[in-house]
Structures are given as structure tokens and as C-alpha cells.
Amino acid sequence: MIKDTLRKWLSPVVTVLILFAAAPAVLGAEAEPTLDSGDTAWMLTATVLVLLMTLPGLALFYGGLVRAKNLLSVLMHCFAIACLASILWVACLYSLAFKGDNAWIGDLSAAFLKGVSSESVEGSIPETVFIMFQMTFAIITPGLIVGAFVERIKFSAVMLFSGLWLILVYAPAVHWVWAADVGWMAKNGTIDLAGGIVVHATAGISALILAKMLGPRTGFPTKLSPPHSPGLVMMGAALLWVGWFGFNAGSQLAAGGSAGMTMLVTHISAAMASLTWMVVEKIKTGKPGLVGIVTGMVAGLASITPASGNVGPMGAMIIGLLAGIICYFACDFVKSKLNIDDSLDVFAVHGIGGIMGTLLVAFLGTGAFGGGGINKETAIAQFGTQVLGVGVTLVWSAVATVIIVLICKKTVGLRVSDEAEDTGLDIAEHGEQSYSL
């Protein structure tokens, strides 16, 4: 009887002791990142979608906007930059962007992807997938700048500028915003889900500076030819629209409700901006154009990008409406008032749009507009944080761009000859031509 009593009382005690002994191991196991097949499958898809944005989306969009004699040069720029950015990403950019504990720049501990294997995990996906996904962002960001210097720049300058720009501008910006718990903007609570600061503000201001230092195309602004193929422009824009779902929703890094809402608001903003641009163009010129409506779409996508993880459908409509109006008039302002030949409106569409969305998320991300919340206690406090992030990024990107352009001028040269510009860069720089007529 005594044995039975002891067994009765000791049994729960032993059980509790066993649980306490096992707790550290259990907790440790839960703390270990585990792969999720659904998240991995979605991120593989998102990576393909973002690469689709550059090749062929951006290439066709920009290619259709230039004269026929420069089409191949634009395609070459986009393709070559994609290859260059990929190699640099593996060699040093990924490490500089995401490794180390410095608030301003990473280190080279993962140069050439040292330490990365098929077993490495980032959150709930393989690190290799995370590396590839982020690589596609590094590909498209300097690709956006192509639109500022088409039809008059040396190919060697494109390559040198793009490589230095990725190292000096893009990698630090990524580290500031997306190196979680390390980058100074990340720690400060800056909101930028998919690149209003990292992609659009950096590329936009750099495009404006480069276009100014490069000089305008011959005949600017009175004797410029219209886009040679609006059809190509529309096809490229359509690919951009589809690819942008990977760009924004993929930046949630998981297949869940947040990715679903991000995809929804991305689409709403694009549609609203397209219609708004079309209406404004109809009022201003009397005719709504195909190039105009698809440019409005790009403005809506660029503007929603930083806010897409925080705003709801109402906020997306407001952002799209403002993008269609503000970016439309910004195009004319840059060319007519600033007298800068930002040829394909990189700053007006991507720069202005990305900055606008980055600032508006402070208000539209709140519950009052159906948003999912912001990082600061008040919208005003969040707005101040957003302004600081944008301001520092613009200043650094502008200064670094001036330095890089000066390096290009002193080494490989920047601009083609007048004869080459007249002949067209397809023949002058690449020895090929788009059409045999």
C-alpha cells in the first residue's frame, strides 16, 4: 500500500521533472528555422516573376519607346546589366547588403556566397531562394536607369556605371532598409516593403543626375521622334504588371494572408493610376493614348510598392489616383521646367511615384484608411521617419552618382559621337539592326 501511495505521488513529479529537462531541447527545436514547402514554392514563383519584369518586360517597354535605330541597344543594356548584376550579387553585393552588424553597410563574410549551402535557411525558405529573389531586385534597379540615358550613351559607360552604382548606391540602401534588426532605417521603423526607397528613389534620382550630366539627345526638346512601337511598349508594360505581383507580394517572403492583401492592393493601384492618367491625358491633349495609359500603370505600381504591405484597398485607390495625376505632370515638369532629358521619364514615374508612396504610407497605412498599421505610434511620427529615410537616400544616391559619372568620363568616356547618335546605337555600338526594311 505504501508503494502504491509513493508511486501515485511520485509519478506526476517525475513527469514534471522530465518535461523541465526536455524543455530546453524542445524550445531550441522550435527556435530553429524550418522550411515551409508552400512558402518555398511561392518564393520560387515570385523570383521568376521579378526576373520577368526586366527580361523581357522592362526591355520591351523601354525598347518600344525609343526610335527603331536604337531598339537593340536598349535590349542589350537591359540584358547585359542583368548578367553583370547577377555576378556582382554573388561576388560581394549579397554580403554587403545582408551580412554583418554595422548599421550602414554589411561586410564580406559571405563574399562569393561563402557558407551558403542547400541546407541554409532564411526564415521559412532556403537561403539560396532568398539570394535569388533579392538578386532579381538588384537586376531591375539599375535597369530602370536605362530609361534616362537611351540613344546617346556608350555601352562601356553603361556597364561601368551600373557596376559601380550597384556597389556604392544599391547595396548600402538595401542594408539600411532590409537588413532586419541591423540597418539603421530598419531599426528606426522605416516602412518600405518592396523598394520605394531602395529601388525607386535611388534609381529615380540617379537617373535625373545622370541625364543632366550626360546632356540631352540631339533635337531635345522640340525635335524628338515619337515611340517607334507603342505595341512593344504595351507588351512590355503588361509583363511588368504581371511580374510586379512577385515584386510586391513576394517581398512578404511567405505565402499567406499578407501576401494576398499585398497582391490585391498592388493591382488596384495600377488599375486606378492607369485610368486616371488616361483621363488626364484626354483632358490635356484631347486623345487618350496607349503609351499614356500603360505609363500610368507603371506609375501606380511604383507608388504602391513601398506601401503595399500596410495599406488596404481604399489606400491603394488613393495612391493610384494621386500617381496618375502627379506623375503625369511631373513628366512635363522635368523636361519643360528643369530642361533635363530624362528620356523615358524615370525620375517622374519611378522616382516621384516611389517617394510619394513611401511618404503616404504613414497616413494611408493607418486604420482610418483601412490599413494594417504602421510602425510608429502616430502617423506624424511615422511621416517624419519616412521623410528622414527618403532624404538621406536621395542625398547619398545623388552624390554617389555624380562621383560615378565623373569616373566614367575620365576612363571609358560617357557619350557617343554625334555621328554615332545620328546613325543609331544599334549599328554604331553593336553592329546590328532591329529591322531590315
N, C-alpha and C positions, 0 to 999 in steps of 0.2 A: 504493500500500500504506500509506503514511504517512497519507494522507487517510482511508482506511478505519479505521485504528487510532484516529485522533483522533475520528472520528465514533462509534466504538464506545465510547470512554471518556467523551466529552463528552455523549452522548445522555442517560445517566442523570442526569448533573449538571444538565443543562438542565431535565430533568423535575422534579428535586427543587426547583430554584430556582423553577420555575413554580408548584409546589404551595405552597411557602412564601409566594410572592407572593399567591396566591389564598386562602391560609388565613384571613386576617382577614375577607375578604368572606364566605367560606363559614361561618365561625364566627358572624359577625354575623347572617347569614341564619338560622342555626339558633336564635340567641338571640331573634329576633323572634317574638312570639306569633302562632300561626297558628290559624285557625278550624278546628274539627272539626265536621263536619255531624252526626255521631252525638251528640256532647255537646250541640250546639245544639238538636237535636230533643228530647233528653231534658229539657233545662232549660226549653224552651218548655212541655213537658207538665207538668213539676214546678210551674211558675209557675201554670198553670191549676189544678192540684190544690190548691195552697195557698190560692188565692183561693176555691176551692170550700169550704174549711174555714170561712170567715167567711160567705160568701154562696153557698149558703144554710145550710151546716152549723151554725155557731155560732148563727145567728139562730133556726133551728128548735129546736135543742137548748135554748137559754135560753127561747125563746118558749113551748114546751110546759110548762116548769117553773113558770111564773107563772100567776096567775088569768086567766080569759078576758078580763076587762075591761082587762088590761094587755098583752095579746099584741102588738098593733100597735105599742105604744110600744117594746117590745124589738126588734122588727123594724126600726123606724125608727132606733133607736140604732145598731144594727149597720150598717145601710145608710149612714146619714149619716156615721158615723165612717170607713167605707171611702172615701167620697168626700173627706172632709177630709184624711185621711192621705195619699191619693194626691197631692193638690195640694201639700201641705206637703213631701212627699218630693221632688217636682220642684223646688220653690222653694228649699229650703235643707237639708232633712234628709239627703238623699243625700250632699251635700257635707260636712256636719258629721260624718257617720258614717264616710265612707271617704276623704276627701281630707286633705291637709296632713300634716305630720310631727310634730305635737305628740302626746305620749303620752296626753293626757287628752281632747282634743276636736279635731275637724277644723276646717277653715276654710271660707270661702265661695267658693273658687276655681271651683267647679263649680255655683254657685247657678243655678237655672233651667236646669241641665244645660249650662252653657256649655262649649264644647269637645267635647261628645259628638256623634258623628255615626254614620251607618250603618257607617262604616269602623272605629270604635273597637272595640278588642278587650280583653277581660278574661279572661286565661288562654287557654282554647280556645273561648270563646263570645263573641258580640257583647256589648259593654258595655251596649247597650240591653236585652238579655235579662237580664243581671246586675242592672241597675237595676230592671227589672220584678219579678224574683224577690224581691229584697230589699224592694221596695215592699209585696209581699203580707205579709211579716212585720210591717212597720210598720202594716199594716191590722189584722191579727188581734190584735196585742198589746194595744192599748187596748181592743179589742173584748172581750177576756177580762174586763176590769174591769167591764164592764156587769153581769155577774152579781152584783156586790156591792151595786149601788145600785138595782136594779129596784123598780118600783112606788111610788117616793116621791121621785124627783129631778126637777128642772126640766130640760126639754130644752135650754134655753140653757146651763145649767150643764154638761151632758154635753159640749156642743160646746167650750165654753171650757176645761174641764178637760182634755179629750182633746188639744186643740191644744197647750196649754202642757206637758202631760205628755210628749208626743212630743218636744218641743224640749229640755226640761230633764232628762228621765229616759232616754227611749229612745235618742235619738241618741248621747249620751255612752256609754251602756252598749255599744252596737254598736261604737263606736270603740275602746273599751277591749279588747274581746274579738275582734272580727272584722276590724279594720284590721290586716292581716298586717304584721309587722315594724315596726309603728308603735305600736299601742295597748299600754298598759303590761301588761295581762293577757296579751295575745298574746305579748309579749316575755318574760313571766315563765313561760310554759309552761302557762298555764291551759287546761284541756280543756273545751270547750263547743261541740260540733259544731253544734247547731241551736237552742240557746236555753234551756237550763236556767237560766242566769244572765240572759241578755239578755232573754228573753221571760217565763219563768215566775216567776223570783224577783222581777223588777221588778214585773210585773203583780200577783203574789200579795200582796206586802207593801203595795203601793199600794192594792189592793182592801181589805185589812184596815183600813188607816188611814182611808180614805175612808168605809167603812161605819161605823166608830166615830164619826167626826166628823159624819156625816150623821144618825146616830141610827137606831133600829130601826123597822121597819114597825109600824103600829098592831096591837096584839094579840100582838106578839112577847114571849115565845116560845111562849105557851100556846094562842093562838087564831089560828093561821095555817092557811090553806087548803092542801090538797094540790095537786100539779101538775094543771092543768086538762086536759092532754092528754099522757099518757105515750106515746102513739103518735107524736106530733110529736117528743117527746124522743128516741125511738129512731131515727127517721128522720134527725134532725139528727146524732145520735151516729154513725150509720152513715156519713154523709157526712164527718164528722170523721175516722173511721178510714181511709177511702179517701184523703182529702186528706193525711193525715199522712205517707203514703209520699213525697209531694212535699216535705213539710216537712223530713223527716229525710234520706231518700236524695238528695233534690235538693241538700241542703247540701254534698254531696261535689263539686258543680259539674262532674261528669263522669259519663259512662255507662260504668262499669267495675265491677271486682270489689268495690271498696269500697262503691259504691252498692248492689250486690246484697246484701252482708252487712248493710249498714245497714237495708235494707228488711226482711230476714229477721228481725233481732233486734227491730225495731220491732213487727212483727206478733206475735212470740212474747210479748213483754212485755204487749201489750194483751190477748191471749187469757188469759194466766196471771192478770193482775190482775182481769179480768172474773170468772173462775171463783172466785178467792179471795174477792173482795167478795161474790159470791153465797153462798158457803159461810158466811162470817162473818155475813151478814145472816140467813141461815136459822137459825144458832145463836142469834143475838141476838133475833130477832123471831118466829121460827117459820115465816116465809114468805119465799122468795126473790122479789124484785120486779124488774120490767123496768127501772124507773128506777135501781135499785141496780146491776144488772149493767152497764148502759151507763155509769154514773158510774165504776164500777171500770175500765172500758175506758179512759176519759179519764185516770184516774189513772195507769194503766200506760203510756199514751202520753206523758204529761207527764214521767214519771220516766225513761223510756228516752231521751228527746230529747237531753240533753247527752252521754250515754254511748254513743249508737248508732254512733258511728264507731270505737269502741275495744273494746267488749265482744263476746263471742261468744254463741252460743245459751245456754250454761249461765249466763252472767252476766245475759242477758235474762230467763231464768226466775226467777232470784233477785230481780232488780229488780221484776218483775211481781208476784211473791209478796209482797214487802215493801210494794209500793204498795197492793195490795189490802187489807192489814191496817192499815198505818199511816195511810193517807189516810182509811180508814173511821172510825177512832177520832178522827182529827183533826177531822172534821166536827162530831162531838158536842162535842169539847173547845172549839172556837171558840164555838159557840152556848151551851153549858151552863156552861162554866167561865169563859170570858172574857166571856160575855154580850154578844157582838158579833153583830149580824145581818148577817153576810156571806151574803146571801140564798141564793145558788146555789153556795156553798162554793168560791169562787175561791181563797182562800188555802189551805184544807185540801187541795184537789185539785191545783191548779196550783202554788201556792207551795211547799207541803210536798213534793209529788212532784218538782218541778224541782230543789229544793235537795237532796233525798235522792239523786237520780240523779247530780247534779253531784259530790257527795261520794263516793258509792260507786264511781264510775269509777276512782278512784285505786287501788282494790283489784281490782275485777272486770275492769278493763282489762288486767291482767297475764296472763302466760301460764299462771299457776297455775289460772286460771278459764277458760282458753280464749280470752282476749282478744288483741287485736292489738298491745298495747303501750301504754305511757304516755310522757309527755314527760320525766319525771324518772328518776333512777337507781333510786330506791326508791319503793315505794307510800307510805311515810310522808312522804317529801319531797313527793310529788305531792299527798297529802292536805292537807298544810299550805298548798300553793299554792291548792288548791281552796277551803279554808276562808277564806283571805285574800280571794279573789275574791268569794265569796258574801257575806262580812261587809261589805266596802266597798260592794257593790251594795245590800245591804239598808239600810244606814245612809243612803246617798245618796238612794235611792228614797223612804225614809220621810220624810226631812227635806224633800225637794222636794215631796212630796205634801202635807204639812202647809201649806207655803207656797202651793201652787196652790189648795188648798181655801179657805184664808183669802182669797185674791184673788177666788175665785168668790163667796164670801159677801158680800164688800164691794162687788161690782159687780152681777152679774146675780141674785144670790141662789142658794141651793143646793136647798132643799127646797120641794115644793109645799105648798099649804094642806091642812089636814085634810079640807076639803070635796072638794078635787080628788083626794086619795088615796082617799077613800070612793067617789067617782064612778068612779074609774079613769082612768089616764093616757091611754087611747085617746081618750076623749071630752074630758077636761079639757085635755090638751096638744095633741091633734092633730085633734079634731073628727070622728073616725071611730070605727067599732067593728068588731070582728072578726067577730062572728056576729050575725045578725038572727034572734032567737028569739021 
